[in-house]
Structure formats: structure tokens, C-alpha cells
Amino acid sequence: MASLLSSAIASLAILPGIAHADVSVLYPASTLKTDAPFTITLLLDNPDKEAATITVPEQLHANISNADFPQLPITLLRADHSTGAIEVKPGGFRKVAYLARLPPNLRGTIRVQLTGFDTAPVLIALDSAANKSPAADPSANGTETGPTPTAAPVSVAALAASQVASPGGQDAASTALLRGAEDRLSPYEPMYFAVGKNGDTTAKFQLSFKYRLGLPKDPTSRALLDNLYFSFTERSMWDLSADSHPFEDSSYMPSLFYYVPDTDVKASWFSKLGLESGLRHESNGKAGDESRSMNYAYVRPILHFGDPTKGEWTVAPKLYYYPVDNNNPDMHQYRGYVDLDVAYGTSDGWQLAGTLRKGTKADYGSAELQFTYPVAKVWAGAGGYFYADLFSGYGENLLDYNKHSNQVRVGYSITRQNW
């Protein structure tokens, strides 16, 4: 576990109730093995000329979240259960490790926010492909000028037993995960509301979610039934200039698909490869001459380049197959057979995402760009994103799939592109 500790101090905070000591927080590195205990280490620094006895709590509390669930509390237990009093020599420092066993069905990148400390949240990628290794004593990392801690680190078995016995521990956390985040419901495509004016004033909004049909015991499973999803997306165009403010058109898009965020396929030129493949229906729910409907099968590899905390490229070409009985047989002339989805940004900063389409005829196709920026960067504690959308080309909605338009809209996004 010592190798998992970051050498940098995440943030400086004063622990309530501790006198004559500075307390720094050391988080794990940006990648954590799924089989390893999650560890946060407090670095106790005594700048005084006299020895200090520092009392540390038995537990620390943190909240974790990712795209599949909004928030899950976890409790970290102090590695030394015999005493909470730590003696630190003058000008010396000591480390105190706190461990937690994360729920086994977690995967992907998690956001960790330690409560009770003035520290920024950190992002940690769970590595299911990493080799298993026994946990080591986090206090062995680095050289200390104070005395060496005498307590041994908590074993995995003891950690699991103590977490179950402790109120609000990981047993409760696992239950919360199954009932909440892994209630199987999570965002799918971006959800937003935006308004723009190009002649008439129009609004466009989208709602989208996915539901995981199976919930495997093994989070690394890539079996078909363990990673099968149902999704529903609705995109609507709203005419705000007309007297009655009618909806111009709405598209309803149910899907059934297989999805894994990480196939565990490795190469030197990309950091991660995900995969999505399935069936989708799109229709606008109208009859007669305004009826628009299509069905298609698709496959979409999702390639990641870089680090999501520093700047990551995502490239996801989506390849279509249209059946011959499609209700609008010329649709492919405007939409083509491939969408190229590209995004760049950081997980806690701005993101620019684009979708490019090329129809089968020379001048047909479209380009859409979406820019998002976290509202919390401007208004602390707020959720969602500032949103701007640029569309140019054919088929911004199903009704007008064969009409060209140019439109800029701005608004608010609840979620954004997140593969």
C-alpha cells in the first residue's frame, strides 16, 4: 500500500481539537487496485520546540461519487486501534493511516471528498486489472524524524469485520450503494436546457438516463448479461416565439445495449478502451406526412487518451447499420453511417465535446459542439454546468432531418458527456 500513497500533500488543514500541530492529508495515488484497502494518511507535524501529545480520532469520514451514483458515505478506521494519543518530538512528524474497504461493485473513476477537513476533492481511478498484492504499512512511506509508530496496520479481514460492526461502516455503505447509486439508474447522454435566437427564439432540451439490467458480483465482469443496459432519451425543440409556444418536434429514443467502460484491452497509444453496442429506435411520435421513424444497430468503441484529472481526449466513432425497412429510406443520405464523437477536458473543469456526421451525398452532414463549465467554479456548492451549443448542418431534429440550419444556444446542463 505504501506504493499507492501520493508523495504530494493534498491540502493543509487543522484538525479540530488538536493543539500545537499542523495536519496534512495524504491521499492514495491517482490509480488504486480494486482489491486493496482505500487509505488516507494524516501527517502530524510538530513545529514547536517541545514534544507534543496529539489525540487523533478513531474514524475519518468521506463521501465518494462518480457517474453511476451521486454520493456514498464511507468510514475509514484508524490503523492503530490501541490508542489515539500520538507523541511527536520537537520539530518531528508522525503519520497515522486510516483504512476502508470500498464496496466491491465500484468501478471506474471515483471522486473522494474528505469531510471535516478543508481539502479539495480528488479523483481516483479503480484499476481492476492491477496485480493483487498484500497491503503494506502506509507509515513506512518516507522518513520520519519522530518515533516509529508501534501499531501494526489493520489486516483486510480485521478491517472488514470492524467495518461491519461499526455504525455507518462499509456494510451500511454497500447497502446504500445497492439501494441508491447501483439502484442501476444513472445518466446516459447529456441532459440540458438551452435557448437561442436565429430568426425565431427556440429552446432545445434533452433528458436521458440508462438502467443497468444486471448487477454482477464481480465488478470486472464483461459478460453480456452483466453489462446490459436499457436507456431512454428525449430531445425536444420548443418554439418560444409563437403565441402558444408550441413544441416543434420531439424525438424519443429507447435503446438496448451492451456497455463496458473499460474492456481491459491495453496499448501504448491509448489509456483506456471502452465499448458500447446495441439497438436503437428513434421516432417523433407523429403521424402522416410529419411522421419520422428509424431503427438501427450500432457499435461504438470509446478510446481515452491522457489523464481525466489533467486533460483527457475521448474519441468514440459510432458505426450504424440501417435495416432496409426503415420508414425514412433517405435518412442515411443526411446522417451517414458514422458519427464521430470527440471530447476534451478535465473531470472537474471545462469540457468541449463535438459530434461530426457526414452524409452519403456531397453537401449533407452536420457538426455540433457543446461547451460545459462547472457552475461550482463560480458558485460554490452549486451543481451542473454552464452550457453552450453550436449546431450547423442537416437534421437537428427528426422532423427537419432534410433541412439545413445554423443555431447557437446557451443554457444549463445537469450532466455532460461522460463515457
Secondary structure, 3 states (H helix, E strand, C coil): CHHHECCCCCEEECCCCCCCCEEEEECECCEEECCCCEEEEEEEECCCCCCEEEECCCEEEEEEEECCEEEEEEEEEECCCCCCEEEECCCCEEEEEEEECCCCCCCEEEEEEECCCCCCCEEEEEECCCCCCCCCCHHHCCCCCCCCCCCCCCCHHHHHHHHHHCCCCHHHHHHHHHHCCCCCEEECCCEEEEEEECCCEEEEEEEEEEEECCCCCCCCCCCCHHHEEEEEEEEEEEECCCCCCCEEEEEEEEEEEEEECCCCCCECCECEEEEEEEEEEEECCCCHHHCCEEEEEEEEEEEEEEECCCEEEEEEEEEEECCCCCCCCCHHHHHCCEEEEEEEECCCCCEEEEEEEECCCCCCEEEEEEEEEEHHHCCCCCCCEEEEEEEEEECCCCCCCCCEEEEEEEEEEEECCCC
